[in-house]
């Protein structure tokens, strides 16, 4: 499939689906495609009247919402560069990103704006609210910006004196290597970098979704947007693909707790579910695992003629929990618990695991759930090559390298960091370790930066130990760290589960010691854990729900 202008794809979708529902803030309001087109045109007037040039940066920061999405689409279709910023970043980090990106305008959500200080973003010419109101002006530092917003309705009326029609939708025609998005990594390291994503990467990810899903989705279908759109995983597969394909996207205003999600799934019956492992794991642990521990069910699972019937019943109940209308659940963004995955595989659940990075906007590998291999993260997708930097790629883990249409241009204003990850042959060095089998299925083993060195020089991958530890009783979350040649497991136990089980503090400590002994029987000798230490609160996470590991490397284990 050859590159087509991303903005022209957007233009065609708006015209084709003009009278259909496009974007909804769940339970609040709905915008049809024609509404989106009209608001995009008004934003184009604001951008033009404010003096924004092609290639200028426009920052967008706030919770997922229809107006967030429309501001993003308006920026790209105008020819400006979108700078999506995670609303969960610390205010100082938001200030730094706005300044580093050299953004001229900022669209900001109501939840974020009170925490920000406009004086710390002196180069912004205007700040617009990104709430249910139509982009009210919060700060206008130039006459042009103030004039644009104050006279918007008049300017729109003068441009379209009769009525705004679908033939008026004519967007800037982009080129493949032109910068579209400047996406600052949330990361689990201390410093964010501005990832420069060209239009070809956005189009290629969209084309991949069309190729992968074919005619299984289309106008009239619904998708629930749960992941932050400022992160490329949610942006690409809960928003861009759907919008360009005529699918109706619902944005959750509330924090996506299991209870909120299950209610929304039952109501909307989404056609596709895109999720991070933490969401799926919480739902499976609460909705499936307890049923499998019932004595009668345990007996049935060991009875050949009952086993299939029991597993089918469990599968149907779990599918019902997700709305029972989805093609598949795509899991990605972080490591998936092998314990939970084994349960899903055993019951024949329609899930698959993909792999990607922000630097690839994001997709690198995927396989349809019918052909997916348990424990893998799929095969290299169209327009992407993958190789393992190892003398024996099938058995000895090596760094996962990839190149192709999805790969970024580099890091903004950081040639040194770019050269460190993109070599002269165009291979992007992911920093992830993995192997690849004869069928080109990729199996991730961990992060190079996370790899620990044993006393006798053995490579220890903490993720592999954590995966086994997390399957043990009362281990809700965990991180394995190294101190003076000893490995320690930091464990967060869900207080509700502990209370429900009637465990005292001493009993919980005893359970952790039992867990440690169990763990050490199933890991290599050099990977045995010296002690498990309980932590009082959930681990701090990135918006894609990866634990910020670097914050716990110096944890006091005494």
C-alpha positions, 0 to 999 in steps of 0.5 A: 500500500503506497502512502496517501496524504494523511490529511486527505484521508481525514478530509475524505472521512469527514465527507463520507460520514457527514451525517453520522456520529463521530465523537462523544463525551460519554453521557454528555454530548455527541458530535457528528462528522459534520459538527467536527468539520465545522469546528475544525474550520473555526479553529483554522480561522483562529489559527490563521488569524492568530498568525500561526504558520505551517509547521508552527507548534500547537500544544494540546493538554487535557483529559480525553474529550471530543474537543481535545480530538477536534483541536488535534485534527484541526492542527494537523489539517491546517499544516501545523504540528501537534504537541499532545501533552499528557494531562497527568504530567507535573505542571512544571513538566508541562511548562517545560514541554510547552517551552521546549517545543516552542509552541505558539498556542496551547489548548488546555483542559479545565482540570489542568489549567488551574495548576498551570502558570502562564508566566512560566510559558512566556513564548505562548501567544495564546491559551484556549480552554478545551472544555465543553465551551467552544475554546474560550480564550484564557490568555491572549498576548497578541492583538491577533490572537484576541481579535481571532477569538473575539471575532470568530463567529463573524469571520466564519459567517463571512467565509461561509455566508450561506451554509457550511457544506461538505465540499468546503472541507479542503485540507492541507496536503501533507508529505510523508516525511513532514513533521506531524506530531511532537510527542514527549515520552512519558517514559520510566526514566527521568527525562522526557524527549520530544519524539518527532513523528512524520505524517508517514508514521501516522498514515502507516499505523492507520493503514496497518489497522485497516489491513489487520481488521479489514471490513470487521469494523465500520460506520455505526460501530462504537469504540470506548477510548480509555487510554490517554490520547497524548500517548501514541497507543491510544491516539493511533488505535482508539482515535485516529483509525476509528475517526478515519474509518467512520467508527463512533468514538466515546471518551470516558470523562471518569477515571477508568476503574474496573467498575466504570469500565464494566458499566460502559462496556455493557452500555456501549458494547464496543466493537474493539477494545484496546487496553493496557495489561493493568486494566485487563489483569484487574478485571480478570483477577476480580471476575474470573480467577475467584470462579476458577478457585471454587472447589466444584469448578476445580474438580470439573476442570480435571474432568475431561468431559466437563472441562471444555464446558466449564471453560466455555462458560467462564469465557462467555461470562468474561466476554459478557463483561466486556460487552460481548460484541468485540472482535478482539481485545488488543493488549499492549503498552507494558508487560502482560502477566503470563499468569493472567495470559495463561488463563485467557488462553486456556478459556479460548478468549479472543485476545492478542498482544501487540508491541510498539513504542512512541518512536514508531507511532507506535506499532511494531508487531501484532498478530490476529488473535486466531494466529497469535502465539501465547507469550509473544507480542505478534509478528512484524507488521507491514512496512516494518522490519525487525531483527534481534541483535544476537548471535542466536536470535531464536534462543539468546535474547538480544536487542530488538531493532526495527526500521520502516515507515513507522519510525520517527524522524528523531528527537527534537533538538537532540541529535545526540539522543537520536544518533544513540538510537537510530544507526546509520542503516536506519535501524531504531534500537528499541532498548528492549530485549527479545527473541524471535522464532522461526515464524517471526513471532517476537518474545520480549524478555525485558529492558536493557536498562532494567537488566541486572548483573548477578554475582557471577556475571549472569544477566538477570531480567527483573521482569521475568522474576516479577511476572512469577512473583505477581502470580502469588497470593496477595501480590497486587503489584511488584518491583524487583531491585538489586542491593549489594548483590542481593535481589529484593522484591517490593510488593504492594498488597491490595488492602481490600483483598487482605482485609477480606481474607482476614489477614493480620499484619503478621499473617501477611508478613508470613504469607510474603515469606511463603511467597518468597520460598515458592518463588525461589523454587521456580527461578534460577539460583542466581535470580533468587530473591533475598527478601520481600518488602511490603510497600504501603501504597501503589507504585507510581506509574506512567499514564500508560500504567507502567511502573516508574521503576527508576523511582524505586531503585534506591528504596530503603530495604532495611 
